Amino acid sequence: MIKILELSTKKDALKYKDFLKETNNSHPYYKIEFFDSFSSGTKDLFCILFEEGDSKAILPFYKNKIPFNINGQTFFDVVSPYGYSGPIFVNMDDSKVESFWRLSDDILLRENVVSEFIRFSLDADVNQYNGKLINTLSNIKGEILDEETLWKNSDHKVRKNVKRARRENLTYKIFEGKEITDDVLDDFHLIYIDTMKRTNAKANFMYSKSDFLHYISNNYKNSLIITIYDEFQPVSTEFIIKSEDTMFSFLGGTYREAFPKRPNDYLKFLITNWGRDNQVKYFVLGGGFGKDDGIFDYKKAFFPDDVVQYFSGRKVLNNEIYVDLSKKVEEFVLHTQMLPEQEFDDIVKKDFFPYYARFFEYLPEDDKLPC
């Protein structure tokens, strides 16, 4: 049996939550509250549910309306939520995984879906994906070994910076679940927003305090905040989300004036120790903004030997409509937006999937589109 659940409805959202509960899946990136707070909400959020005996699979995705019609028909594309996502497979052998992908294609085609983009979880079984698999970024999934081994394995600059933080008498507190009070969240959020503004982060990363509160209050067991203090003043902080055996370095920040005292490295070192004391096996630091960039190098310094690959999947489900849409959008932008040829060529060269979507930021309001 395979069907689509509409997660904006209470009934289907409960079915989705029941799936996670029944399969003992505590992965924080798959929680409804994560979608609400840190992805794109649940308004257009769906999932494919597959069940056959004790074999189960689920695949959450956003169904996006494409702002151009073809022959009077409306079409859609699907995109997995922000972060680590993709399907969850439970008791699925190779033949059932193959069946899942084939049946999911069929059901999406019936929904007029043209293309699919999936961000896979780091531990996902991607080998049988029937679309185009892209090795997108290197990520750090650090194995939390004994303290002496990790200290020895970490980069020299990490050890140097931790020692510097200690000499500067930086202190810290780790707040778990209900220990994350309003004051703790205030301190975190002030530093976080200051960091986002300083780094010119995109608007979609300017999460409100209530966004964090919504997730935390529904997932106390999956939430940690660690804050570093300089003379009792909070200067660096990080929000950690976790499953039973894995911590994820999610969002955080540091005041610029605190940089010379090296609170960032100290924070990672301390939360790793907390993880070891609490039977956590892995600490996922993630990757960079681009492939193997400076941010990735910074993260790699903590776990130099624990580099894993982060894959994304691209699939064209209806090639004829995909080509027609791409031509239609391309021609509309070229002829109505009066773009210089070089600027238009630069858009075409962008590595963005689906192709037609790379032009969407150049489109006028919906009521002016030729739908």
C-alpha positions in Angstrom: 0.0 0.0 0.0 1.3 3.4 -0.9 -0.5 6.8 -0.4 0.1 10.5 0.1 -0.5 12.1 3.5 -1.3 15.8 3.8 0.7 16.9 6.9 -1.2 20.2 7.2 -4.2 18.2 8.4 -4.3 17.0 12.0 -5.4 13.5 11.0 -2.5 12.9 8.6 0.0 14.6 10.9 -0.9 12.2 13.6 -0.4 9.2 11.2 3.1 10.6 10.4 4.0 11.0 14.1 2.7 7.5 14.7 5.1 6.2 12.1 8.0 7.8 13.8 6.9 6.5 17.2 6.2 3.0 16.0 9.6 2.8 14.2 11.5 4.3 17.1 12.8 7.1 14.9 13.9 10.1 16.9 15.8 11.9 14.1 15.2 15.7 14.9 15.1 16.7 11.2 12.0 14.6 10.6 9.9 16.1 13.4 6.7 18.0 12.5 7.9 20.8 14.8 11.2 21.0 12.9 9.2 21.6 9.6 7.1 24.2 11.4 10.0 26.1 12.9 13.0 25.7 10.6 11.8 24.6 7.2 8.8 26.0 5.3 6.0 25.1 7.7 3.4 22.5 7.0 1.1 24.4 4.5 2.3 22.5 1.5 3.9 19.6 3.3 3.1 16.1 2.3 4.6 12.7 2.6 4.5 9.3 0.8 3.6 6.5 3.1 4.5 2.9 2.0 3.5 -0.2 4.0 3.8 -3.8 3.1 3.7 -6.3 6.1 6.3 -5.2 8.5 8.1 -3.2 5.8 7.5 0.6 6.0 8.8 3.7 4.3 8.0 7.4 4.5 9.2 10.3 2.4 8.3 13.9 3.5 8.3 16.6 0.8 6.9 20.0 -0.2 4.6 20.2 -3.2 5.2 23.5 -5.0 2.9 24.9 -7.6 4.8 25.8 -10.8 3.7 29.3 -11.8 3.2 28.4 -15.5 0.5 26.3 -17.0 0.9 23.9 -20.0 -2.2 23.4 -22.1 -4.3 24.8 -19.3 -3.0 22.3 -16.8 -1.3 23.1 -13.5 1.9 21.3 -12.6 4.0 20.9 -9.4 7.5 19.9 -8.3 8.5 18.3 -5.0 11.4 19.2 -2.7 12.4 17.6 0.5 12.5 19.7 3.6 15.5 21.8 4.6 18.4 19.9 6.2 18.9 16.1 6.4 15.8 14.4 4.9 14.8 11.9 2.3 13.1 8.6 2.9 13.1 6.5 6.1 13.2 2.8 5.4 12.2 0.2 8.0 12.6 -3.5 7.2 13.0 -2.8 3.5 15.0 -5.3 1.4 16.4 -4.3 -2.0 13.3 -5.4 -3.9 11.0 -3.4 -1.7 13.2 -0.3 -1.9 13.0 -0.6 -5.7 9.3 -1.0 -5.5 9.0 2.1 -3.2 10.8 4.3 -5.7 8.8 3.0 -8.6 5.4 3.4 -6.8 6.3 6.8 -5.5 7.1 7.9 -9.1 3.7 6.6 -10.2 1.7 8.4 -7.5 3.6 11.7 -8.0 3.0 11.6 -11.7 -0.8 11.2 -11.0 -0.4 14.4 -9.0 1.0 16.3 -12.0 4.5 16.4 -10.4 7.2 17.2 -13.0 10.4 16.9 -11.0 11.8 15.9 -7.6 14.7 17.2 -5.5 15.7 15.2 -2.4 18.2 16.1 0.4 19.3 12.8 1.8 20.1 12.0 5.4 23.7 11.2 6.0 22.9 7.6 6.9 20.4 7.1 4.0 20.6 4.1 1.7 21.0 6.0 -1.6 22.3 3.3 -3.9 18.9 2.3 -5.3 17.7 5.8 -5.9 16.3 5.8 -9.4 17.0 9.5 -10.2 20.4 11.2 -10.6 22.4 11.0 -7.4 24.7 14.0 -6.7 27.6 14.0 -4.3 26.8 17.4 -3.1 29.0 18.3 -0.1 31.5 16.7 2.3 30.1 16.6 5.9 31.6 15.9 9.3 30.0 13.1 11.3 32.4 12.8 14.2 32.6 9.6 16.2 32.7 10.5 19.9 35.7 8.4 21.1 37.4 8.6 24.4 38.6 12.1 25.3 42.4 11.3 25.0 42.0 9.9 21.5 39.8 12.8 20.3 42.2 15.3 21.8 45.1 13.7 20.0 43.3 13.3 16.7 42.0 16.9 16.5 43.9 19.5 14.6 46.7 21.4 16.4 44.8 24.7 16.1 41.8 23.2 17.9 43.9 22.1 20.9 45.6 25.5 20.9 42.3 27.4 20.9 40.8 25.3 23.7 43.9 26.0 25.8 43.5 29.7 25.0 39.8 29.7 26.1 40.8 28.0 29.3 43.5 30.6 30.0 40.9 33.3 29.4 38.8 31.7 32.2 35.8 31.3 29.9 33.0 29.4 31.7 30.0 27.5 30.3 26.6 26.0 31.0 24.8 23.2 29.1 21.0 23.5 29.3 18.9 20.4 28.6 15.2 20.3 27.8 13.2 22.1 30.4 16.4 23.8 31.7 16.1 26.0 28.6 14.2 28.8 30.4 13.0 32.0 28.8 16.2 33.8 30.0 18.5 31.1 28.5 16.6 31.3 25.2 16.9 35.1 25.3 20.6 35.0 25.6 20.9 32.4 22.8 18.6 34.3 20.5 20.3 37.7 21.0 23.7 36.2 20.0 22.2 34.2 17.2 20.4 37.1 15.5 23.5 39.4 16.0 25.6 36.7 14.2 23.1 36.3 11.4 23.0 40.1 10.8 26.8 40.3 10.9 27.3 37.6 8.4 24.5 38.9 6.1 22.5 35.7 6.4 19.5 35.2 4.2 16.1 36.3 5.6 15.0 32.7 5.9 17.7 32.1 8.6 16.4 34.9 10.8 14.4 32.6 13.0 12.3 34.1 15.7 12.6 33.3 19.4 9.1 31.7 19.1 10.4 29.4 16.3 13.0 27.9 18.7 10.5 27.8 21.6 8.0 25.9 19.5 10.5 23.2 18.6 12.0 23.0 22.1 8.7 22.9 24.0 7.6 19.9 21.9 11.0 18.1 21.9 12.6 18.6 25.3 14.5 15.3 25.0 16.0 16.4 21.7 17.1 19.9 22.6 20.2 21.4 24.2 21.7 24.8 24.4 25.3 25.4 25.4 26.4 28.9 26.2 30.0 30.2 26.8 30.4 33.1 29.3 33.1 35.7 29.7 32.9 37.2 33.2 29.3 35.9 33.4 28.3 37.5 30.1 27.1 35.2 27.4 29.4 35.5 24.3 29.0 32.3 22.3 26.2 29.8 22.1 24.8 26.9 20.1 21.5 25.1 19.8 22.0 21.3 19.5 19.3 19.0 18.3 19.7 15.3 18.9 18.4 11.8 18.4 19.1 8.8 20.6 22.7 8.4 19.5 23.5 11.5 17.4 23.9 15.2 18.1 23.6 17.8 15.4 25.3 21.2 15.5 22.4 23.2 14.3 22.3 26.9 14.9 24.3 29.3 17.0 26.6 32.3 17.0 29.4 34.3 18.7 29.8 38.0 19.4 32.6 39.4 17.3 34.5 40.9 20.3 34.8 37.5 21.9 36.7 35.9 18.9 40.2 36.5 20.4 39.3 34.3 23.4 38.4 31.4 21.1 35.0 30.4 22.5 33.9 28.6 19.4 36.4 25.8 19.6 35.9 25.5 23.3 32.1 25.2 22.8 32.6 22.3 20.4 35.1 20.6 22.7 32.7 20.9 25.7 29.6 19.7 24.0 31.5 16.7 22.6 32.5 15.8 26.2 28.9 16.1 27.2 27.9 13.8 24.4 30.4 11.1 25.6 29.1 11.3 29.1 25.5 10.9 27.9 26.1 7.9 25.6 25.9 9.9 22.3 27.9 8.1 19.5 28.2 10.8 16.9 28.4 14.6 16.6 27.4 15.9 13.2 28.9 19.3 12.5 27.7 19.4 8.9 29.5 20.9 5.9 30.3 24.3 4.4 28.3 26.6 2.2 30.3 25.4 -0.8 32.2 22.2 -1.4 35.1 21.8 1.0 35.3 25.6 1.7 36.7 27.4 4.8 33.7 26.6 7.0 34.1 22.9 6.2 37.8 23.1 7.0 37.0 24.6 10.4 34.6 21.7 11.2 37.0 19.1 9.9 39.7 20.3 12.4 37.7 18.7 15.2 37.2 15.3 13.5 39.8 15.1 10.7 39.1 11.4 9.9 35.3 11.5 10.0 34.4 12.9 6.6 31.2 11.6 5.1 29.4 12.5 1.9 26.1 14.3 1.7 24.0 13.3 -1.3 21.1 15.0 -3.1 18.8 13.4 -5.6 17.4 14.9 -8.8 14.7 13.4 -10.9 12.6 14.4 -13.9 9.3 12.6 -13.7 7.7 14.1 -16.8 10.4 15.0 -19.3 8.0 16.4 -22.0 6.4 18.8 -19.5 9.8 19.6 -17.9 11.2 20.7 -21.3 8.1 22.7 -22.2 8.1 24.5 -18.9 11.8 25.2 -19.1 11.4 26.8 -22.6 8.3 28.7 -21.6 9.9 30.2 -18.5 13.1 30.9 -20.3 11.4 32.7 -23.1 9.2 34.7 -20.8 12.1 36.0 -18.8 14.2 36.7 -21.8 11.5 38.7 -23.7 9.6 40.4 -20.9 12.3 41.2 -18.3 14.7 42.7 -20.9 17.7 41.1 -19.2 21.2 41.8 -20.7 22.4 38.8 -22.7 25.3 38.3 -20.3 23.0 38.3 -17.2 20.7 35.8 -19.0 23.6 33.6 -19.9 24.8 33.6 -16.3 21.3 32.4 -15.1 21.4 29.6 -17.6 24.8 28.4 -16.4 23.7 28.2 -12.8 23.8 24.7 -11.3 20.3 24.7 -10.0 17.6 22.0 -10.3 15.0 22.0 -11.6 16.2 24.1 -14.6 13.1 26.2 -14.9 13.2 27.3 -11.2 16.5 29.2 -11.7 14.4 31.9 -13.4 11.7 32.2 -10.8 13.3 35.1 -8.9 13.1 37.1 -12.2 9.3 36.6 -12.6 6.8 39.3 -11.8 3.8 38.8 -9.5 1.6 35.8 -10.1 -1.3 37.8 -11.6 1.0 39.0 -14.4 2.1 35.5 -15.4 0.7 33.8 -18.6 -1.0 31.0 -16.8 
